[in-house]
Amino acid sequence: MKVWLHVFPKDIWVPAQYGETIWAALRRANIELDSDCGGAGNCGKCKIKVLSVVDPPTKAGQKLLDKDALQEGFRLA
């Protein structure tokens, strides 16, 4: 199953396989995210805002993002 990521403000559409991390899909499309941990979910720099239905945050997301950010749809890529 494939999903599409719409990257703002560049208006780029990136295909991603269901279950693939957003980080991995963006890297495959040569879109860089700032990160010290290389996508391991340890630094919190890959914070993104999900504009559609969003899954519950991961344990890393709960640790690195504050409650307001989580309620607004921010997650770690």
GIZIBEL-V183962 format. One record per pair of residues at least 12 apart in sequence whose ideal C-beta (glycine too) atoms are under 8 Angstrom apart, sorted by the first residue. I is the first residue (numbers start at 1). J is the second residue. Records with the same first field share a line. If there is no record, write none. Layout:
# GIZIBEL-V183962
I=J / J
This chain:
# GIZIBEL-V183962
1=17 / 18
2=15 / 16 / 17 / 18
3=15 / 16 / 17 / 18
4=16
5=22 / 25 / 26
6=51
7=26 / 31
12=29 / 31
14=26 / 28 / 29 / 31
21=39 / 77
22=48 / 77
23=35 / 39 / 46 / 77
24=39
26=77
27=39
33=45 / 46 / 48 / 77
34=46
39=77
41=58 / 60 / 61 / 64 / 76
42=60
43=64
44=64 / 65 / 76
46=76 / 77
47=64 / 65 / 69 / 74 / 75 / 76 / 77
48=74 / 75 / 76 / 77
49=72 / 73 / 74
50=73 / 74 / 75
51=73
54=73 / 75
55=75
57=70 / 75 / 76
58=75 / 76
60=76
61=75 / 76
64=76
